[in-house]
Amino acid sequence: MFTETLARFAIETRASDLPDETIGAARDALIDTVGVALAGTREPVGELAARWARELGAKPQAACWGLDAASSPAEAAFVNGICSHALDFDDTHPSLRGHPSATLLPAALAVGEAAGASGEDVLAAYVIGMEIAGKLGRALGHSHYLRGWHSTATVGTLAATAVAARLYGLDAGSLRRAWGLAASQMSGLVRNFGTMTKPFHAGHAARCGVLSAWMAKNGFTANPEIFDARGGALDTYRGDQPGEAMGDLVRQLGRPWEIVEPGIYVKRWPCCYSSHRTIGGLFNLVSQHRLRAEEIGEVAIGFLPGGDVALVSRDPRTALEGKFSVEYAVAAVLLDGRLTLETFTDGMVQRPPARELIGKVRRYAIADDKLYSGITGYNDLAVRTSRGNFEVRIDKVPGSPAWPMTERDRTVKFIDCAARVLGTTGAERLLDLARRARSLPDIREVARATIPAAAIAAGLAAVAGPAHAHHVMDYATPATALEGLLSGLAHPVIGVDHLLFIAGAGVLAAQFKRGYLLPLVFVAASIAVAGMRYLGVDAGMNELWIAGSLAVLGAVMLAAWKPGGIAVAGLFLVAGALHGYALAEAIVGAERAPLLAYLAGLAVIECAIALAAWWIAASLAIRRPRVPLQRLVGAAVAVAGLAFAGVAAFG
């Protein structure tokens, strides 16, 4: 009965039935989640997830945000879910007692891409998924979490299934079967907080949701009454103190909408939300009384029953443990006056002044008959200093509707996170698209904007071909040669070739030190190869080109800041070789004067394009190589290439 009612609501509610404020809240959640996910790709857990997607080699139907990889909808949801939760900077919801967007949005965008859904369809699916998550979270109650289940993963699996089912076009009966399958995949333990397994929970839930919906769509069977039957999801996962009655909750669907009331809580700081009330209260005390780290005698923090269950680390030693330690958060606020992504590194957690302050922070229990989460109830905070004692009770959560982030705060957070991967220009473009998501006819516009320029250009360079091969020169004078050059560049095939070149030039400028020189090398090499072949200097040409490519690639490896850049450089060199050889075919039989005019004009145009591409790419961050082994391998390849060139030329 309850399963059927929920399924009909999830599938049959039309996007046009949703209030504008729900779609607006969904858009804001999309912006926040994609931003923190992009920053999360730089974390070790995000890098492992990306490696999994690449090695799996699934059919590329959905983007892995911020990465040079695409995968199946289920695996893209898995990777993006992990990255969304990697920094613990993603939003939360009181009814769920967990993180809704890190599971729902990866599932929504992955299936939305594969299905060609509109932006409004995806946002509507998210609103419905949020409603299901909130109601199921309230049905399971606080004791579900206190027994050790991570609601983000358990309830998130069921809510993500609803999102995927809606976008895949399932009917209510199929969603009921999908939920039956999803319920057998619900998992995730609080004990794994402070490790890579916590963000794995979010990715696993998103993937299970997509997988369950796809399987049900294609006829997979499961119990269709999984929320009703004895031994079903609610009966099994409820604790000793079950939550609200499911009958009451299904009558409240959309009355009010969970995304509006109690609403989504957006994190100001990249650590466990159970510490945010304390952090906000401490920042206020520091500002009001000018507290200094050196005068602190003790910091006492009062928690209501269940309020600090997620704060599993009292003596953190790693960055991940630090995110789940109110002791470290307090120490960092007092030492640094801020909490940023850079606050949570192993080195910062282990620094001696932080270790000293951590020892001065004490938790104590506030007596109460009820159970609370980290974002319900209140905290008491008392700071003892050499100047006196300062106390405050904090009953609002920073980032909640009661203590909201401003639009500027949210924008700054997004740009700070996204620009780490896309550069400022790319981050601003993505933000503009996400803000207009409701009006986009295809959500793939947003997904594609999450891909760094390097990955886009790698794909383009891989398909760059002999665009000039069919365009044989037969011009009698330099003027007709230049006229032919311009008409050739206007040709759709040849024009695409040069657009690919622009993309490759942008990659090199963005990825490597002094990258602006490499596109110019491309132009010189292409014209040199074409000219030498025209003059008949073709003995050992293949060997020389291979040797030169090895030498340049080795140099590139010395400058590259990540292995992916090496692959991009290799593809770009292949595209340059094809370009030069194709150009040689185009100038067969040309007179010398028209030929020189043609090549000179081409060189000027392509150099101008290269420098323009470099200028555009100048806003992207350039990083130095950090892996000594990469430098050694690069040097070896460069030396081998030069040696091979010598043998080919003189041997």
ABEGO torsion letter per residue (X at the ends): XAAAAAAAAAAABBAAABBAAAAAAAAAAAAAAAAAAAAAAABAAAAAAAAAAAAAGBBBABBBBGBBBBBBAAAAAAAAAAAAAAAGABBBBAAAGBBAAAAAAAAAAAAAAAAGBBAAAAAAAAAAAAAAAAAAAAAAEAAAAAAGBBAAAAAAAAAAAAAAAAAAGBBAAAAAAAAAAAAAABBEBAAABGBAAAAAAAAAAAAAAAAAAAAAAAGBBBBAAAAABBGBAAAAABBABBBBBAAAAAAABGOBBAAAOAEBBBBABBBBAAAAAAAAAAAAAAAAAGBBAAABABBBBBBBBGAAAABABABBABAAAAAABAAAAAAAAAAAGBBBAAABBAAAAABAAAAAAAAABBBBBBBBABBBBAABEBBBBBBBBAAEBBBBBBABBBGBAABBBBAAAAAAAAAAAAAAAAEAAAAAAAAAAAAAAAABABAAAAAAAABBAAAAAAAAAAABBBAAAABBBABABAAAAAAAAAAAAABAAAAAAAAAAAAAAAAAAAABBGAAAAAAAAAAAAAAAAAAAAAGBABGAAAAAAAAAAAAAAAAAAABABAAAAAAAAAAAAAAAAAAAAAAAAABGBBAAAAAAAAAAAAAAAAAAAAAAAAAAAABBBBBBABAAAAAAAAAAAAAAAAAAAAAAAX
